[in-house]
Structures are given as structure tokens and as C-alpha cells.
Amino acid sequence: MKHIIILGDGMSDHAVERLGGKTLLQAADKPMMDRLAREGRCGRLVTVPEGFPPGSEVANTAILGYDLNEVYEGRGPLEAASIGYDMADDDFAIRCNIITLEDGKIITHNGGNLETEDARVLIDYLNETLAAPINERERKQLGISAETSFQRVKFICGIQYRHLLVIKGGNKHIVCAPPHDHPNEAWRPLLVKPEEASVVSGFPADPTEASVVSGFPADPARLSPQQTADLINELILRSQDLLAKHPFNLGRAARGERQANSIWPWSGGYRPSMQTLMQQYPQIKSGAVISAVDLIQGIGKYAGLRIIKVPGATGLANTNYEGKAQAAIDALKTDDFVFVHVEATDEAGHDGDLELKLRAINYLDQRLIRPVVEAVEKMGEPVCIAVLPDHPTPVELRIHVNEPVPFLIWHPGIVPDGVQRYDEISCVSGAYGLLRLNQFIQTFMSIGH
């Protein structure tokens, strides 16, 4: 039996008064998801381990069965893998949004729905103006030879507003604020800070300090957490001055449009070490991931999955649902495992756009899930289908929340559990009950084997 997971990022939600006290999944027009729930079995899943933020990098990695305590290094390294940047051992890679600031507040985490071709111009500009060669003192501190022409800072263009900042010798023991978690909040109090426990971890404020703290020597190949935080904050402040003067933003301002006027780095780490899904589940001989988002592609790459990029896949509600559906159908002909990720519901949640999120749920149901199910029913080999979100992104909160998500599993011959609709309330009574973390993938992959 083959297996496919279809994930609507941030799809689950809270009860909304405007919908008569229903959640968006209860109110949405989604006949195919409801049919799969009615004919299959349902449950709820805890996707975020204790002590971790409810981000997509955490939840999607956990859904695929990985222990976050062993593999978690933040979004940056995952997106580096997707972009094709091969991290060196002393690299610190951190996700770098281009965002919109107005009146001292974060207005939007996406730079006014920045398009990739416009973002590339801005990223090139930042590399020309902010990326500077490593000076002699820093070169000696990092142990880099004089013949090596490294730069301390490098920006790498990703997709739309999602980009990468690589800091040679940067330190991951810092505290960053995800911009999508702080809409309409003042940005200055959210600037980067060193972890309070970083000194205990062996990183004194001055990396040249000879003393040993708590038995752990400072890492001579890296900046201290304080230095890393100071460097990133300087980049943020300088980017605001530079981006405000760029012709792209001057044009937007003249048209009364939101400007892409600040970088905002967050969720960084070092190069992770992960087993592939094939090493964990011998029944998977080959697999594929389909997503418009660098983060998900990066997780897929470390998991050993083939990355399928679909033309017109945007990460927004205007994404190419039909193209993703056909890519999934084609992949099922050759691969044992397919992971399809759709970002649109999450973005609508972050924007607080109830109507758009309802529409995105319908698009996912009718333009992606329906053609996949219709094709699967005609295949000679049985296919097991799972549908779920990674976390809720409630439209009235506009942030990720750490709550169990509803899931359904369907395959030919499965005995239904009596659940009639796919939503947060109905799935509570599903046969699978409440699963935690890797219990989902273990349950899912055991079907048919």
C-alpha cells in the first residue's frame, strides 16, 4: 500500500461568532474531506512537543516522526537545504523575512505579499549594502585563512517574503520573535536578545574571555550570543534605512501600497543531522514532497524525499492546486510516500481574513483533494490517504497556537468509526483518539504493512 499525506497548513481554527459559533472547518464547504472522514477514521494529534514553539518547522517535522529534541535547529537550516545552500560547520543560518513596518509596529510579516521577482532585487541590494568582508580580528577569531574570501554576512533569496541570512560564526543561542506572531505590535521590544541560559551553556558575553563557565569552554569558532544578537539588530536597523530609499519602496509609497521596508531574521540554527524516512520505514523505497514553501522542501530534503516544484505554486490562495494534485497523482505512480503541503490556509489565518480562509479550505478540498481521491480510486495498487493541518492559525488571533489538530485516515477497506464530518469537534470522537507526535506517522505507515 502507498501512502499520501495532504496537509493544509494552519487549517484548523477556533469557534467564530460571525459563523454562529462554528469553527472554519465546521462552516467551510468541503464535501471531499467530509466524505473521507465519513468513510474513514479520525482522531486528533498533538503536533508540538513540550518546550517548542508551535511553528510549521516544528509541527511538520514532528508529523513526519522526528524527535525535535534530537534534530531541531530552527527554520534557517531547513530553508538553506531547500534553496540549495550547503551549510558549512561554522555557518549559522536564520530565516529572514522582509516585512512591513508602519508607525513603529509590525503591520505584516510578508512585506505586503511580496513577489519573488521583486524580493530578489531587494535581496541583491542588501547583499551589496549590508554584507561586509570579515575583518582581520574576526578572521583570526574564527580561524579562517587569509586566502579564504569569506564574508561574515550573506543574504540568500528564497521565495516571496521568505529568505535566508547566513552569518559565518553566528551563535544560535539567541531569542528571536517570529513576525507572524506579533501583528500590530511595536517592533523595538521584539529585537533579538541573547538567551539567558547562554552563559550557563558556555558562551560568555566576551568570546575572548579566557575563563571557563560552568565547566564549558567558550566556542572559539563562534561569536557570543550577545555579539550575534547585536549584529542581527544592527542589520535590522540598517535595512530599514536602506530599504526605505529603494526605488521599489518609493514606488509603493507613491501608490499608497504597503512597503517591504525591513528585514526580520528569526529561527536560526546550525546544520542538522536527520535520518531519512527510508531509514526509519523500510516500506518506503522512495518518496516525494510537494510544496511552494522552502521550509517544507528543506524538511523533505533532509527526510530523503524528492522535491517536486510545481509551476504556479505560490504559497497563497492563488496557488496552482490543480498542478499540485497532478504532481501528487504522478508521484504516486512511482513513489511509495508523498507529502503534499498547502500554505494558503495559514497565510489567510495570519492575515485575519475569514472569507479567504474559508475559500482556501474549499479550494484545497475541491481542487486538490478531490482529483487525488478520484485518481487513487482508479489505481491498481491501494493508497492510504491522510488529511490534517500542522497547527491551528485562528483568523481572530492571526498567530499559531499550540493545540491538537484534527486528522483523518482513509484507505480501501477501512472500517469507518462513525465520524460524519471533518472538523475540530467531530474528530474528538474518532477511533484514533488523541495521538502524540510520532504516534501519527507510526500508525499511518503501519497500515497495509
Salt bridges, closest charged atoms under 4 A:
ASP9 OD2 - HIS341 NE2 2.81
ASP9 OD1 - HIS391 NE2 3.40
ASP13 OD2 - LYS357 NZ 2.78
ASP34 OD1 - LYS30 NZ 2.74
ASP34 OD2 - ARG421 NH1 3.21
GLU39 OE2 - ARG35 NE 3.09
GLU57 OE1 - ARG75 NE 2.73
GLU73 OE2 - LYS172 NZ 3.00
GLU79 OE2 - ARG95 NH1 2.74
ASP86 OD1 - ARG271 NH1 2.97
ASP90 OD1 - LYS168 NZ 3.46
ASP91 OD1 - LYS168 NZ 2.75
GLU136 OE2 - ARG139 NH2 2.39
GLU138 OE2 - ARG152 NH2 3.42
ASP181 OD1 - HIS180 NE2 3.73
GLU185 OE1 - HIS182 ND1 2.96
GLU195 OE1 - HIS173 ND1 3.33
GLU234 OE2 - ARG238 NH1 3.78
ASP241 OD2 - LYS245 NZ 3.43
GLU257 OE2 - ARG255 NE 3.29
GLU322 OE2 - ARG367 NE 2.77
ASP330 OD1 - LYS333 NZ 3.68
ASP335 OD2 - ARG306 NH2 2.40
GLU343 OE1 - HIS341 NE2 3.54
ASP346 OD2 - HIS350 NE2 3.15
ASP346 OD1 - HIS400 NE2 3.22
GLU347 OE1 - HIS109 NE2 3.28
GLU347 OE2 - ARG162 NH2 3.54
GLU374 OE2 - ARG370 NH1 3.37
GLU377 OE2 - ARG35 NH2 2.31
ASP390 OD2 - HIS391 NE2 3.30
GLU396 OE2 - ARG18 NH2 3.70
GLU403 OE2 - HIS14 NE2 2.99
ASP423 OD2 - ARG421 NE 3.91
